[in-house]
Amino acid sequence: MVVNGLPVTQRVAARRHLVDFLREDLGLTGSHLGCEHGVCGACTVLVDGEMVRGCLMLAVQVHGARVDTIEGLSESGALAQLQQAFHERNAAQCGFCTPAMLITAAELVARNPQATREQIREQVSGNYCRCTGYQAIVEAIFAACQARLAEARR
Amino acid sequence: MNPGDTKPTGTNYIGAPLPRAAAKRLLAGRGQYVDDVKLARMAHAAFLRSPFAHARIVRIDVAAARKAPGVAAVLTGADIAGMIEPYSGVLRQGLIHWEGPEG
C-alpha cells in the first residue's frame, strides 16, 4: 500500500482495523477513535481518494491501495484553504473531530463548492463535534467554498 | 478598547478576537490526546461492566484475575473506596441500577 505518498509493507493480523494500523503501527495518530463503530466519523481517512471509516475497515483491505490521512493531506497543502478558514472562524476547539471534519469538508468543496449551508450540514452530519456546536464549522466550510468559487472565476 | 475594535491595542485584549496558538497544530492533525500517549512500560486499564441492569453486588471474586500473566492489579470498588475521599462510587459496591456501571 501507499500511505501519504510513501510505500508501506507490513504484516498485520487479519482482524486489525485500518485506523488502529495507522495509529499504532505507523504512528499516524491524527486519525482518531471516537466510537469504534462507524458513527462519529473521527476515524475518517481516504482510501483511493474516497472517504472511509478507518474503524470499520480492516488494514488488509487496503492492500494495494492508496491511503491518505490528515498528516499527508495537511503536509501536501491539499487542505490549506479549509484549515485557514477553520482557523479564522475558530472552528476547532479541542481539535479531536477536526482532522476528519477537514477531510469530509474537502470532499464537498471539491465536488460542490456552491453548496448551501444546509448541504454543508448534511455533508458533515456523520462527523460529531462535542465542542463547537457546529456553527463555526459550517461557516468555515462555507467560506472555503466561497474561496474556491472565487478562484474558479479568476 | 472600544466595541467593534478587531485588534488588541497594546496589551488590552478585552473584546478582541484572539487567534489560538495551538490551532494550527490541531488543524494539521498534530494534537496529542490521551490515546496518543505512549510511555515506556505503559500499563493499560480495562473496565468490567455490569452485565445486569438491576442487581446487588454480593461478591466480586478477583483471585484468578490477579494471578493472570501480565496483570499488574485488579481493583474493585471496595479496594479503592478507602483511598478516595469523598468517594463518588464510580466503581460500584452495592446496588447496580443500570447495565454498564463498573463493579
Interface residues (C-beta under 8 A of the other chain):
Chain A: R23 T29 G30 S31 H32 L33 T69 I70 E71 S74 E75 Q83 F86 H87 N90 A92 C94 G95 F96 T98 P99 L102
Chain B: P17 P19 R20 A22 A23 K24 L26 L27 A28 G29 R30 G31 Q32 Y33 D35 D36
